């Protein structure tokens, strides 16, 4: 009995000794990452390691390991929150984040996180010391009585396989209310489902992934719409998702520029060229890019060469397009070339740009903008829908006027929704005399004509067939006769 007691005491002393020998992890407060929170959200604070060499570790578990108070700046009442460490080495080795869980028990209002009052605490092999920055450091935030998406996950990798089309990614739910997820900001996934253990599962296809990933950037950042800021924001607690693509037999694609699709542009607005290429997979991404040389003539008649940024886009039922941005006012056109030019390599293709002989003129006047994404991607008027709405994310909404799909009808009625989004009502009558098909969003240019947003894929419009319309008319006519 005495021997067992001695062994126990020695073991206890050994553990205590280990605790005392933990490394110091000294963190300096930087600031709140998000100052607006919803009903059930996560406070995120950025901190930095003070001394090199920096401790290298990762932690995506979201497990609390200490507590911190928050102060209601009006009532002066305090609430205690569970907090912990969140760490990702992908960006800054010395950066360490602190999270604190906040839920419905804390009423809406203006608060201060009292993180600088937290005493040193144990975390894994470390003794964590949080130091305020020099000068006053206020960690103020506003809590709203609104639902806001909040997901987290461990690192995830999607490995594409030959003969396998379907894949999935999973996220742990803190707060979720059927919001869409944006993969790399402008590729929207709207078919995620909540499954057991409060897990959000998003099915993906190989075709979808190859539509926007490329060898230069095979990591996906996940974004979603925030109902407080009315903006799409990246989900801070979801690490970038890596996509591993096996070696593919690449096909050589020989690209010939056929025609200019619009002759009027503005600074920062995209112009497009149609090419001869049709039989390739869809591709839609804001990178990688390549340069093409243009000749620019200014208002004084002076000509000079200018390299403009361009990229490829490929949509359903459309040839491959070359999208370019003009950044000088005046008249410009493509410089003639006599040699083939090797352009970007995708996972599936090697592009060869054939010699250019196209001098169609582009008139660039004033400031402009371009579309990042729109949602929904399908407008289905066959389900007794007389009016649908569409959200369009635009870099500068003030420059995007006269929105339409059909120039024969009145422009759509749109209103700004947040800093970058406009919401437009689309009545079925807008497509009077038209057929189901793909329609590009169009807006006004400086020549008082419509200019298509070729930088973003067209919207699929599904209209009732004429046969259905006639059948409905006959039905109601017969019903009226019977009633008479």
MIZAKOL-637392 format. One record per atom (N, C-alpha, C): residue in one letter; z, y, x. Coordinates in steps of 0.02 Angstrom, whole numbers, plus 50000, padded with zeros to 5 digits. Layout:
BEGIN
AZYX ...
//
This chain:
BEGIN
X500004994050042 X500005000050000 X500005006350043 X500445006350096 X500475012050140 X499815013050177 X499525007350198 X498885007650235 X498345010650191 X498305008750127 X497805011450080 X497905018950071 X498535021050067 X498685028150058 X498465032150118 X498585029250178 X498385032750240 X497625033450243 X497265028150225 X496525028250226 X496275033550177 X496595033750117 X496385038650066 X496485045850092 X497065047150123 X497205053850148 X496725055750203 X496565051050247 X496085052450301 X495395054050272 X495205050150220 X494555051350188 X494535058250157 X495075060150123 X495115066750090 X495055072350141 X495415071550197 X495385076550249 X494695077150279 X494355071350285 X493665071350313 X493195075250267 X493265074050201 X492835077650153 X492965085050157 X493605086950160 X493785094050162 X493505097250226 X493505093350280 X493235095850343 X492495097050337 X492145092450304 X491415093150294 X491265099350253 X491665100550201 X491545106450159 X491635112850199 X492135112750243 X492265118850282 X491705120050333 X491345114750353 X490825115350404 X490125116450375 X490085118350312 X489435119750282 X489115125850315 X488445125850316 X488085131550345 X488145137650299 X488155143350329 X488135149550290 X487415151050271 X487305152350207 X486655154650182 X486765161750156 X486595166550198 X486705173550181 X486095176450146 X486205178750085 X485645181250044 X485765188550026 X485235192450033 X485255199550017 X484895200849952 X485215204449906 X484915205849841 X484295210149848 X483775208249811 X483165212349809 X483085215649741 X483105211749687 X483045214649621 X482845209549569 X482885211649506 X482675207349450 X481925206549450 X481715200449437 X480995199249432 X480725201049363 X481145200449311 X480945201949242 X481505205549208 X481365211549184 X481895215749154 X481915215149078 X481485210849048 X481475210048976 X481535202748959 X482055200948921 X482195193948905 X482225192948830 X482095186648809 X482095184848739 X482745181648718 X482725178548658 X483335175448631 X483635170348679 X483205165848703 X483415160648749 X482955161048809 X483215163548864 X482795165148922 X483175163648986 X482845165349041 X483135164349106 X483075170849146 X483645173249170 X483645178949215 X483425176449284 X482965180049315 X482725178149381 X482835183949429 X483195182649483 X483345187749533 X483065185549601 X482725190049634 X482455188649701 X482965190649754 X483075186149802 X483495187449859 X483135185249922 X483365187549979 X483045185750042 X483565183750094 X483385178650133 X483815176650188 X483805182150241 X484385183450269 X484455189150313 X484315187450386 X484435181350407 X484425179650478 X483945173950491 X483515174750541 X483085169250563 X483485164750611 X483305158350618 X482775154950581 X482975153850508 X482495154550463 X482645153950392 X482745146650373 X483215145550327 X483325138750302 X482745136750257 X482465130950270 X481885128550233 X482095122950186 X482015123950121 X482155118750072 X481805120650007 X481745115849962 X481465117149896 X481955114649844 X481965118149788 X482395116049732 X482095118549667 X481835113849627 X481545115549562 X481955112549505 X482565110349520 X482955106449471 X483245110749415 X483345117149427 X483665121649378 X484375119449360 X484735116549409 X485425114449396 X485905120049415 X486335122249368 X486815127549384 X487315125249437 X487525129949480 X488015128249531 X488545133849540 X488475139249502 X488985144449503 X488935148549439 X489395153049430 X489395157249369 X489385164649388 X489095168549344 X489085175749353 X489185179149286 X489515184849286 X489605188749225 X489025193549215 X488905195149151 X488475200849134 X488895205649093 X488725212049097 X489105217249063 X488665220649011 X488895220648948 X488565224548896 X488685231948910 X488145235548925 X488215242548947 X488445247148891 X488435244848829 X488665248948773 X489395247248754 X489515240848739 X490195238848717 X490665237448775 X490385236748836 X490755235148897 X491065228148894 X490825224048849 X491055217148845 X490685213048897 X491035208148925 X490735203748975 X490595196848947 X490055193748971 X489885186848954 X489775183149020 X489975176749020 X489905172649081 X489305167949073 X488875167849123 X488265163749122 X488285158549177 X487955152849163 X487845147749214 X487245149749256 X487325149349322 X486795151549367 X486675146249421 X486135146849456 X485965142149509 X485435144849556 X485225140549602 X484725142249653 X484055139049634 X483525143049643 X482835140449634 X482435142549695 X482095137849727 X481775139349791 X481105135849796 X480595139749815 X479925137149828 X479685140049894 X479475135749940 X479265138050006 X478535140050010 X478165139549955 X477445140549960 X477245147549980 X477655152549966 X477455159449977 X477845162750034 X478505163550026 X478905166850077 X479475162250097 X479495160550160 X480005155850184 X480705158650174 X480785165350181 X481455168150177 X481675170050107 X481225169050057 X481385170949989 X481785165349954 X482315167249920 X482715162649880 X482855166049813 X482745162449759 X482855165349692 X483505162649662 X483825166849623 X484395164849583 X484205165249510 X484385160149471 X484265160349399 X484925160149362 X484935163149303 X485515162849258 X485255161549187 X485545156549155 X485335154749087 X485685159249036 X485295161848989 X485575166048937 X485285163748870 X485715163248818 X485495160448754 X485695164948696 X485655162148635 X485755166048574 X486475168448565 X486945165548602 X487645167748595 X487745174848623 X487275177048664 X487305183848691 X486865188248647 X487135193248613 X486735197248567 X486225201648605 X485725203948567 X485235208548596 X485575214848621 X485315217648674 X485615223848701 X485435224948773 X485745230048802 X485615231748871 X486195229448915 X486025225748968 X486545222549008 X486435223849083 X486975222649120 X486945222649193 X487205215949218 X486815212649261 X487035206449292 X487485208149351 X488095205549350 X488585207349401 X488565202249459 X487975201349486 X487885196349537 X488225198249603 X488275204649615 X488595206849678 X489345205749677 X489625203649619 X490335202049615 X490485194649625 X489945190649631 X490035183449639 X490315181849708 X490845177949709 X491145175949772 X490735170249803 X490805169149869 X490445163649902 X490535157049865 X489995153249859 X490025146949823 X489645141649862 X489815135249846 X489495129649879 X488855127749844 X488345126349886 X487705124049860 X487425119149910 X487405112749892 X487165107449936 X487525107850004 X487155109050058 X487465109250124 X487645116350145 X487645120950098 X487725127950116 X488335131150083 X488595136150116 X489065140750086 X488665147250074 X488535148850010 X488085154349993 X488485160849987 X488245165950023 X488545172550021 X488025177549996 X488155180749939 X487685185749912 X487925192649930 X487475196349964 X487655203049986 X487235208249949 X487545213449922 X487145218749890 X486765222649943 X486205225549923 X485835229849969 X486215236249980 X486045239750033 X486375246150047 X486225251049991 X486735254849972 X486655259449916 X486785255949850 X486775259549795 X486915256549729 X486375251449710 X486585245949683 X486125240649663 X486295238649591 X485865240749545 X485975239149474 X485485233949452 X485725228549425 X485315223149399 X485315223649323 X484965228649297 X484955229849225 X484375226149192 X484495223749132 X483965220549093 X484085221749019 X483555220848980 X483585221648907 X483485214848875 X483935212948830 X483855206648793 X483625208248722 X483085205048701 X482785206248636 X482915200348589 X482905201748525 X482975196548475 X482285193648459 X481945191148511 X481265188448505 X481215181748541 X480765177648517 X480635171248550 X480145172348608 X480325169948666 X479895170648725 X479845163848759 X479245162048780 X479145155648813 X479525155348879 X479815149648893 X480185148548956 X480135141048973 X479745139449024 X479645132549045 X479825131949119 X479975125849141 X480065124549212 X479835117449227 X479695116249291 X479465109649311 X479565108649385 X479525102449406 X479495100849477 X478775101949500 X478645101049563 X477965101349588 X477555095749557 X476935097249540 X476485092249509 X475815092249546 X475535086249552 X474875085449583 X474445081249536 X473835083749524 X473345079949485 X472835077249534 X472775070749538 X472285067549582 X471715064849540 X471145068049546 X470555065949508 X470305059349536 X470095054949490 X469855048349510 X469165047049479 X468775043349515 X468105041549490 X468185037049429 X467845038749376 X467875034749315 X468445036349269 X468885041049290 X469445043049247 X469335050249225 X469325051449159 X469175058049132 X469805061749111 X470325058149088 X470895061449056 X471515061449101 X471865067249102 X472465068249142 X472965072249101 X473555073449130 X474045077449094 X474535080549143 X474845086049122 X475395089049159 X475975089949111 X476595090249138 X477185090549096 X477635096249118 X477995099149069 X478455104549082 X479095103549043 X479665105349072 X480295105249037 X480355111648996 X480605111048936 X480645116748890 X481335119848889 X481375126248902 X481955130248887 X481855133648820 X481255136548812 X481075139848749 X480315139448742 X480085136948684 X479365136048673 X479225136548599 X478695140348580 X478545141648510 X477785141348498 X477475136048523 X476755134748514 X476315139648552 X476575142848604 X476155147248643 X475625143348682 X475055146448692 X474525143548733 X474715144348807 X474465139848848 X474545140548920 X473885142548952 X473925146949001 X473335149349036 X473325146249106 X472815142349120 X472745139349186 X472325143949229 X472625146549283 X472295151549324 X472095157649281 X472525159649239 X472495165749197 X471965165449143 X471345163749159 X470805164549110 X470545158149080 X470865152449092 X470665146149062 X471225143649017 X471115144048951 X471655143048903 X471685135848878 X472295133148877 X472425126548850 X472855127448787 X472605124948730 X472955126048667 X473125119548631 X473125113948667 X473255107548634 X473865103948664 X474335107748692 X474955104748718 X475405102548661 X475795097248670 X476245094748618 X476935093448647 X477445094548604 X478135093248623 X478285085848611 X478535082448663 X478695075448656 X479445074348668 X479645068048674 X480355066448680 X480675069848740 X481335070948734 X481725074048787 X481515081248801 X481235084548749 X481055091548754 X480565092848811 X480055088648815 X479535089148867 X478885091548835 X478565096448864 X477915098848841 X477375095348882 X476925091948848 X476395088148881 X475715091348865 X475335092848917 X474685096048909 X474135091448934 X473715088748889 X473165084548910 X472605088748941 X472305086248994 X471765089749029 X471205084849042 X470605087349050 X470045083049067 X469765085049135 X469445080249167 X469125081649231 X468595087149224 X468225086949169 X467715092049156 X468025098949154 X468595099649120 X468935106049115 X469165108449183 X469465104049223 X469735106049288 X469175108049336 X468635104249337 X468085105849383 X467715112149361 X467875114549302 X467555120649277 X467805126849315 X468405126449345 X468665132449377 X468995131449445 X469165125249465 X469445124449531 X468875123849582 X469035125249645 X468515125049697 X468855123349763 X468465121449814 X468765119449878 X469175124849911 X469035131249897 X469415136649927 X470085137649893 X470145135449832 X470775136449795 X470855130749745 X471235125749766 X471325119849723 X472035119649693 X472365125549689 X473015125849658 X472985130149596 X473345128049544 X473315131349479 X473975134649465 X473945141149451 X474535144849427 X474525144849351 X475105143649321 X475155143349248 X475435149949221 X475085152549170 X475265158849138 X475355157749063 X475675162449029 X475705162248956 X475845169248930 X475715170248865 X475815176748834 X476555178048821 X476775183948841 X477475186048831 X477495190748771 X477865188848720 X477865192648657 X478255199148662 X478625200248716 X478985206548725 X478545211648761 X478245209648816 X477815214148854 X477105214548825 X476935209748780 X476245209248754 X475745208548810 X475925204548860 X475485203248917 X475525195848934 X475005193548969 X475015186748996 X475365187149064 X475885183049072 X476275183149134 X476335176149162 X476365175649229 X476435169049259 X477135166449247 X477185159849238 X477825156649225 X478165155449292 X478695159149305 X479005159349371 X479315152749392 X479535148749343 X479875142549360 X479415136449356 X478765137649358 X478275132249361 X477895132949427 X478015128649475 X477645129049539 X476895127949527 X476495130649572 X475765129649566 X475615122149566 X475125120349526 X474925113349519 X474335111949565 X474415107049608 X473895105349656 X473405100349625 X472765101449636 X472255096749612 X471915093749673 X471945087149679 X471635083549734 X470975080649708 X470425082449741 X469765080249719 X469485075649773 X469295069549755 X469015064949805 X468335067249828 X468115064549884 X467445066249908 X466915064349857 X466465069149843 X465935067849795 X465255068449830 X464775064949804 X464095065649828 X463825072249800 X463775077249843 X463565083849819 X462815084249810 X462635087949758 X461935088849742 X461705095849765 X461125096149797 X460855102549820 X460515106049761 X460725112249749 X460455116149694 X460075122149723 X459445122849704 X459025128149729 X458955133549675 X459255139249690 X459335144549640 X458805149949649 X458435151149596 X457945156649595 X458155161749543 X458205168049563 X458365173249516 X457755174749474 X457825173949409 X457255174749363 X457205181749334 X457755184349307 X457715190949275 X458405194049269 X458405200649265 X459015204549252 X459155204449177 X459775202949158 X459935202349088 X460145208949055 X460305213949095 X460465220549068 X460325225749121 X460065231449101 X459855236549150 X460325242549154 X460895242249121 X461375247749122 X462065245149137 X462425248749180 X463085246549199 X463535252549212 X464165251149227 X464645256149247 X465045253449305 X465385257849340 X465795255649396 X466315250649371 X466385245049406 X466855239649389 X466625235449330 X466035236849302 X465765232649249 X465265227649280 X465235221749252 X464805216549281 X464095216949254 X463615215349297 X462925214349276 X462745207049290 X462215204649260 X462055197449266 X461315196349276 X461175191149315 X460485188749324 X460445181649299 X459905180149264 X459775173249242 X459395169649297 X459555163349308 X459215159349360 X458825153649328 X458505149749370 X458095144149347 X458505137849336 X459145137849354 X459555131849354 X459855130649285 X459765124749258 X460035123149191 X460455116749191 X460255111649227 X460575105049222 X461145104249271 X461665108349265 X462275107449305 X462875108349259 X463465106549285 X464075107149246 X464275114449238 X464675115849187 X464935122549177 X465395124649234 X465395131149248 X465835133749300 X466015140849281 X466675142249283 X466905148949264 X467535150549303 X467475155149350 X468035156949392 X467905163849422 X468445167649435 X468365174149468 X468335173549544 X468275167649569 X468205166449640 X468005159249649 X467705157349707 X467545161649763 X466925166049748 X466815170949790 X466265175549781 X465815175549842 X465235178649835 X464785179549891 X464485186549886 X464135188749937 X463855195449939 X463095195149933 X462815199749894 X462095200849891 X461965208249907 X461405209449942 X461235216249963 X460815219649909 X461015225649891 X460655229749843 X460425236149877 X459885238949852 X459665245649872 X459925250449818 X460265255749840 X460525260649793 X460215267449806 X459975270549752 X459705277349756 X460175281849716 X460465286949750 X460925291249716 X460565296849679 X460935301349648 X460635306549607 X460215311449647 X460315311649713 X459905316049755 X459295312549785 X459205306149765 X458625302449788 X458725298949854 X459325299149881 X459455295849945 X459555288349934 X459215284349975 X459265277049970 X459685274250027 X460105269350010 X460485265750061 X460635258750037 X460745254250084 X460915247350067 X461655246850053 X461825242350007 X462525241449988 X462635234149968 X463145231149995 X463305224149979 X463765223949919 X463565220349867 X463975219749807 X464255212649801 X464845212149771 X465165205749761 X464855202149702 X464705195749710 X464385191749657 X464725184949653 X464615181449597 X464855174649589 X464425171049538 X464505164449534 X464135160449486 X464535159549421 X464175159349365 X464465157249301 X463965152549268 X464225147149237 X463795142649199 X464145140949134 X463805142149078 X464085141049011 X463655136048973 X463955133248920 X463565128948875 X462945132548850 X462385128848849 X461765131348819 X461495137648852 X461685138848914 X461435144648952 X461285142349023 X460765145449054 X460635143949124 X461185146649168 X461205144349230 X461665147049279 X461535154549288 X462065158449289 X462005165649297 X462325167749363 X462055173149392 X462375176449448 X462655183049422 X463315183649426 X463675189549401 X463855193949460 X463675200349457 X463815205049512 X464165211249485 X464525214649530 X464855220949513 X464565226549556 X464365231849523 X464105237649559 X464665242749568 X464725245549627 X465265250249640 X465015257049664 X464365258549654 X464085265049671 X463665267449613 X463765273649592 X463355276449538 X462645277749563 X462175277449516 X461475278649532 X461045272949510 X460435272549538 X459965267149523 X459975262049579 X460045255749562 X460065250549613 X459645244549593 X459455240749644 X459055234649633 X459175230049692 X459015223749683 X459115218749735 X458625219849793 X458885219249853 X458455219749912 X458035213449917 X457405214249933 X456955208549940 X457145204550003 X457155198049997 X457285193750055 X456725188550061 X456635185950121 X456095181150133 X456365174350155 X457015174050163 X457315167750186 X457795164850134 X457845158350136 X458325154950092 X459025156350119 X459505157350072 X460195158750092 X460655153450064 X461065150650108 X461555145550086 X462165149150059 X462345147549996 X462905150749963 X463495145949958 X463965147449914 X464585143649909 X464465136249896 X464925132349920 X464935125249903 X465485124049852 X465325120649798 X465835118449751 X465985111149766 X466415108149726 X466555101049736 X465935096749721 X465495099349679 X464935095249656 X464255097449684 X464205103849705 X463545106449722 X463555110449787 X462965110549819 X462815115049875 X462255119549850 X462385126149848 X461905130849819 X461475134049873 X460815134049861 X460345137449905 X460005142949865 X460105149149886 X459775154749852 X459085155749882 X458585154849841 X457885155549864 X457735162949878 X457195164349917 X457015171349931 X456995175649868 X457255181749874 X457325186249816 X456735191049813 X456425191349755 X455895196249743 X455975198849672 X456485202849663 X456645205649598 X456875212849607 X456475217549585 X456655224649593 X456805228049527 X457025224149477 X457225227149413 X457815231849424 X457775237649393 X458245243049407 X458865242649363 X459435244449394 X460085244849359 X460315252049363 X460475255049305 X460725261849303 X461485261649295 X461845263949346 X462575263749346 X462845270749338 X463235271749285 X463515278349269 X464235277549246 X464695281449273 X465375281849248 X465795275649260 X466415275949236 X466885270449245 X466785265149191 X466935258949208 X466845253349161 X467405248349168 X467305242549140 X467805237249142 X467475230549128 X467875225249128 X467615218549114 X468135214349080 X467915208749053 X468345204249013 X468615198649057 X469275197449052 X469595191849086 X469555185449044 X469755185848980 X469735180048936 X469725182448864 X469555177848819 X469615179148748 X469875172848714 X470185173748656 X470445168048619 X470475169948545 X470255165348500 X470035158548514 X469325158348543 X469135152348566 X468465151448593 X467975149148540 X468235147448481 X467815145248425 X468015149148362 X467525151948328 X467635155148263 X467305150748211 X467725147248172 X467475142448122 X467565145448052 X466995147248021 X467005150247955 X466865145147900 X466895138747915 X466755133647865 X467385131447827 X467965134047847 X468595131947817 X468875137347770 X468425140147729 X468615145247681 X468935151347715 X468705152847775 X468955158647811 X468455164347804 X468665169647772 X468225175447765 X468275180147825 X468875180447855 X468985184847912 X469435181247963 X469205181248025 X469595178548080 X469735184048130 X470185182948176 X470325187948228 X470225184848297 X470095189148345 X469995186848414 X470345191748460 X470695189048510 X471025193148561 X470585193248623 X470495199148652 X470075199948711 X470485203448765 X470565200148822 X470955202948877 X470475206748923 X470605213248930 X470145217748965 X470525221549018 X470205222649075 X470545226249129 X470715233349108 X470245236949076 X470355243749054 X470095244548982 X470515243248932 X470275243448862 X469955250148842 X470165255648873 X469905262148852 X469155262748866 X468885258548911 X468175258848926 X467765253648887 X468105249948843 X467775244448809 X467715246248735 X467165249348715 X467075251948648 X466455248848615 X466475249048547 X465895246548509 X465825239048513 X466375235448505 X466365228148512 X465995224848454 X465555220148470 X465175216648418 X464925209948444 X464745205548398 X464355199648414 X463645200248388 X463565204348337 X462925205048301 X462755212448296 X462255214548333 X462075221648334 X461785224148267 X461585219548224 X461305221448159 X461845223548109 X462475222148126 X463025223848081 X463475229148113 X463955231648074 X464415236648100 X464845233648157 X465065238148201 X465515235948255 X466165233248224 X466485228748262 X467115225848239 X467675230948242 X468145230148197 X468745234448197 X469265231248244 X469435235048297 X469885232448348 X470465237248360 X471025234548381 X471595238748399 X471895236048463 X472175240548503 X472485238448566 X473135234648552 X473225229448589 X473795224948580 X474105223748649 X474595227948667 X474845227748735 X474425232148780 X474525231448845 X474185235748893 X473455233848904 X473295227448898 X472625225248918 X472255221348864 X472555220248807 X472245215948757 X472035220148696 X471445218648669 X471255221448605 X471185215648556 X471365216848494 X471315211848441 X470805214248390 X470285210248379 X469735212248335 X469705207648275 X469575210648216 X469465206748155 X468725205248149 X468575198848136 X467875196648132 X467745193848062 X467435197748017 X467285195047950 X466675190447953 X466655185747906 X466075181147903 X465435184947893 X465475190647856 X464875194647843 X464575197647905 X464965197747961 X464715200348024 X464115196348049 X464065189948026 X463525185548049 X463005184447993 X462965189247948 X462485188747893 X461775187947921 X461425182847896 X460755181547918 X460705177847985 X461275176048013 X461285172548078 X461445165148068 X461345161348122 X461475154248121 X462075152648166 X462365146848156 X462895144548201 X462615144148273 X463045145748320 X462815145548390 X463305149148436 X463075150448496 X463485153848547 X463315161248548 X463835165448545 X463745172748543 X464165175948598 X463845180148639 X464205184048688 X464515190148655 X465105192148680 X465395198448659 X464975204148688 X464835209148646 X464445214848670 X464835221348657 X464685226348698 X465005232848689 X464505238248707 X464705244548698 X464255250148711 X464185251448787 X463575253748806 X463495256248874 X463315263648872 X463205266648929 X463085273948931 X462405275848903 X461955271048892 X461315272448861 X461345271748785 X461965271048759 X462085270348687 X461745264048660 X461735258948702 X461485252348682 X462035247248694 X461925241148669 X462425235948677 X462315232148742 X462875230348772 X462875227248838 X463315220948835 X463035215148848 X463405208848840 X463885207748898 X464465204948883 X464965203248934 X464815196248961 X464315196049004 X464105189549032 X464625186749081 X465105190849102 X465615188449148 X466095183649114 X466055183149048 X466505178649011 X466085174348965 X466305168148956 X465885163448918 X465805165448845 X465255163548814 X465135165348744 X465595161648696 X465645164348635 X466065161348583 X465635157148538 X465885151148522 X465525146848475 X465685148948404 X465175150548367 X465255152648297 X464975147248252 X465395144948205 X465185139748158 X465165142848089 X464565142948060 X464465146047994 X464305140747942 X464475142047879 X464295137247826 X463535136547823 X463305130347813 X462575129347808 X462325132247742 X461695134047742 X461395136747680 X461435131847623 X461405125447640 X461445120347588 X462125120547554 X462655121547595 X463325121947566 X463405128147523 X463095133747545 X463135139947507 X462795139047440 X462195135947440 X461825134947378 X462215130347331 X462495124947361 X462875120247320 X463465123747287 X463805127947325 X464375131647297 X464145136247241 X463585139647251 X463335144247200 X463155140447136 X462815134747143 X462635130647085 X463255128247048 X463765126347089 X464375123747059 X464705129147015 X464765135047042 X465095140347004 X464665142746944 X464005142346951 X463555144046895 X463645139046839 X463655132546856 X463755127346805 X464445127946772 X464955129546814 X465625130346787 X465645136146738 X465295141646752 X465275147346708 X464935145646642 X464375141646646 X464015139646585 X464465135346541 X464835130846573 X465275126346534 X465815130446499 X466085135446534 X466615139546505 X466335143646445 X465715146046452 X465405149846397 X465295145246338 
//
